[in-house]
């Protein structure tokens, strides 16, 4: 997992989980660790982009309280053209009560 602080915002640059470990809460654990560190540093808002065809990432972010604030048309290249990016945000430290991790 990699994030970058910019002012009071923090951008999730990537969260990658080995295919053999997917579905076991590793992504949620990584996101929780990033969130705790961002809160410790006094950062205020998470920002991220996820491809609209990346169902696993979108499900993780939705479960973690992220909401779409915009779209970037044709942001990601694909073999059959381009795919939009969903731009999402959430306050640092505001994970839903039901979110594990």
C-alpha positions as a printed Julia matrix, in Angstrom:
101×3 Matrix{Float64}:
   0.0     0.0     0.0
   1.24    3.46   -0.84
  -0.2     6.89   -0.05
   1.03   10.44   -0.55
   0.25   13.41    1.68
  -0.45   16.72   -0.06
  -1.44   19.54    2.26
  -4.24   18.22    4.46
  -5.22   15.61    1.86
  -3.78   12.15    1.45
  -3.97   10.26   -1.83
  -4.12    6.49   -2.02
  -1.72    5.73   -4.84
  -2.06    1.95   -4.73
  -3.2    -0.99   -2.65
  -2.11   -4.32   -4.09
  -2.88   -7.74   -2.64
  -1.33  -10.94   -3.97
  -4.07  -12.94   -5.76
  -3.6   -15.85   -3.36
  -4.45  -13.58   -0.41
  -7.43  -11.75   -1.87
 -10.75  -12.06   -0.08
  -9.08  -12.44    3.33
  -9.28   -8.83    4.51
  -5.71   -7.91    3.62
  -6.81   -4.85    1.62
  -8.96   -3.66    4.52
  -6.08   -4.17    6.94
  -3.72   -2.18    4.71
  -6.28    0.61    4.35
  -6.84    0.67    8.12
  -3.08    0.99    8.71
  -2.86    3.85    6.2
  -5.86    5.54    7.83
  -4.33    5.29   11.31
  -1.06    6.81   10.09
  -2.88    9.59    8.23
  -4.84   10.43   11.39
  -1.64   10.4    13.45
  -0.17   12.94   11.02
  -3.24   15.19   11.26
  -4.34   14.72    7.65
  -8.0    15.41    6.9
  -9.26   13.84    3.67
  -8.58   10.74    1.6
  -8.65   10.95   -2.19
  -8.31    8.11   -4.67
  -9.0     7.02   -8.22
 -10.18    3.55   -9.15
 -11.0     2.16  -12.56
 -14.75    1.72  -12.97
 -14.1    -1.83  -14.17
 -12.21   -2.74  -10.95
 -15.12   -4.23   -9.01
 -12.98   -5.49   -6.11
 -11.43   -2.07   -5.46
 -14.76   -0.27   -5.78
 -16.39   -2.72   -3.34
 -13.57   -2.23   -0.8
 -13.75    1.55   -1.0
 -17.56    1.62   -0.78
 -17.45   -0.63    2.3
 -14.89    1.74    3.81
 -17.14    4.78    3.37
 -15.67    6.35    0.24
 -18.06    8.19   -2.07
 -17.61    9.18   -5.68
 -16.96   12.89   -6.13
 -16.2    12.82   -9.85
 -15.13   10.88  -12.92
 -12.08   11.09  -15.14
 -13.15   10.03  -18.6
 -10.8     7.62  -20.39
  -8.22    7.78  -17.59
  -7.0     4.17  -17.74
  -5.78    2.53  -20.97
  -7.27   -0.86  -21.81
  -6.69   -3.26  -24.68
 -10.09   -2.37  -26.12
  -9.87    1.38  -25.53
  -9.94    3.39  -22.33
 -11.75    3.13  -18.99
 -13.04    5.9   -16.75
 -11.68    6.51  -13.27
 -14.0     7.0   -10.33
 -12.59    9.78   -8.12
 -13.56    9.15   -4.52
 -13.11   10.8    -1.14
 -13.66   10.19    2.56
 -12.57   11.89    5.76
  -9.49   10.46    7.46
 -10.43    8.43   10.54
 -14.09    8.1     9.53
 -14.25    4.4     8.75
 -17.77    2.94    9.03
 -18.47    1.26   12.36
 -19.18   -2.05   10.6
 -15.87   -2.0     8.69
 -13.54   -4.74    9.89
  -9.91   -4.02   10.62
